[in-house]
Amino acid sequence: MDWVERLNEAVRYIEENLTGEIEYEKLGQIACCSAYHFQRMFAYIAGMPLSVYIRRRKMSLAAVDLQGGGAKIIDVAAKYGYASPTAFNRAFQSVHGVNPSSFATGTRRALRGLARQSRGMAPPGAPVPQNRTTRAFAGISAGFPGKERAGARQNKPG
């Protein structure tokens, strides 16, 4: 099992436990590293910290629950681990840009949620999407000592 498969397993664990307790140590075990290194690796690959990903996923699922119209905000808040409706309201509004009560009562506008990320993890052999980090480390990882990253200072003999 390579690192992409382990990372996808960890994302599956997150998705299965969004309404429960997500243990960062367990994520590290799934990915065969420490919780600290898993968080760093996840942030590097996903482009956002693990805690932000989890919060956005919870708020996206909460929006789906509220969209049906039958759920109470306090019940949805409790389902996703928020002790108070105020904390849930603050988190929902920071992610989606609208408070949950106006969303639940009919204000349907485009939300800024987050879709599940495991589809975005590249399978082995797939081309790696280019971003500033992959371009910056391309020369280093390829083992070409003459290749410098863009914008790096050059030591000029003086």
N, C-alpha and C positions, 0 to 999 in steps of 0.2 A: 504494500500500500504506500503510495507516494504522498508527498505533502499536500497536493491539491485534493486528493481523496480524503485525507484526514481533516483538512479544513472544511470540506463539504460535510463530513460527518459532524463536525462541531457546529456548523450552521444548522444542520438538521436537529441537533440537540437543542439549540436555541429556539428554533421554530416550535418544537414539541413542548417546550417548557415556558412559553411566553406568558401563560396565565399562572405559572407557579414560580418556584425559586430556581434561578439560574446560578449555578455554582461555577465561578471562574476556575477553580481548581479542577473541576471535572472537565471543563473545556480544554485545559492544559493537558490533562491525561489523554483525552481523545486525540489531541494533536501531537502527543508524545513530546511535550515540552512543559515548561513551567507556566503558571497563569500569567506571570509578567511577560514572558516572551510571546505567549499566544496573543495577548493584547497588542503588543507591538507589531507582530506579524499581521494580525487582522487589520489594524489601522493602516499599515502599509499597503495591503492588498485592496481593502475595501474603500480606502480614501477617507475614512472617518473612524473615530474611536469606537471601540466595542460598546461602550455605554450609550453613545448617541445612537448607534444602530439599534440596540435593544429598545431604547425609549421610542424611537420613530416607528419601529415595527409594532410595539404595543399600541401606540396612538393610531396607527393605520388600522389595526384590527378593532380598536375601540370605535373608530369612525364607522366601520362596517356594522358593528353591533348597534350603534345609535341610528344608523341610516334606516334600519328596519322600522323604527318608530315605537316598538313595543318595550324597549329596555329603558329602565330608569338610569339616570346619570350616576347616581350613588352606587347602583348595582354594578355598572360597567367599571366604575372607579375601583371598587373592591375586587372585581374579577382580575384586573390587571395590576393589583398590588398597591394601590394608592390608599392610604389610611384616611384621607379626607377628600371630600369633593373639591375643596379649594385647591389642593395640590394637583389633583387631576385636571381641574379647569386650567390652571396655570400651564401645565405640561401640554395639554391638548392645544391651547391657544398658541403656545410657542412653536409647536410643530406645524399646525394647520393654518394658523392665522385667523381663526374664528373660534369663538367659545363654543363648548359642546351643547349648551342649551339652545343657542340660536341654530346650530347645525341640526339638532334633533327635532326642532319644531318646524323645519322646512327651508331654511336658508341653505340651498344646495349650490355651492360654488366649488370650483376646482380646489381640491385640497393638496397640500404640499406633503403628502405622506411618503411612505417608503415601501416599495415592493420588496418581496423576498429576494435576498441577494445570492442565494446559492446558484441561481441560473447564470449569474455573472462570473462565477469562478471558471477559469479556463481549464478544460480537460487536458490531459497530457498530449503534447504535440500540437496543440492549438496555438495560433499566433498570439503573442502577448500584446495587449493594447499599449500604444505608445503614450506615455505621459512624461512630465518633466523628470520624474524620478527614474523611470526606466531609461530615458535618454541619457541622463546624467551618469548612470552607472554602466552604460553599455560598454564603454571602453575598458572599464576596470574588470567587469565580469568576463569579458571576452579574452582577457589576458594579453591585451596589446599595450605594452608600456608606452608606446609613442602616442597613443590616442588619449587626449585629455578631454575632460568634460567641458562643455560649452561655457564660456564665461570664466573659467578658472584662470587664476593669475599664473603667468609664466615666469619662471626664474630665468632672467636674462643675465648671461655672464657680463660682468661689468668691469 
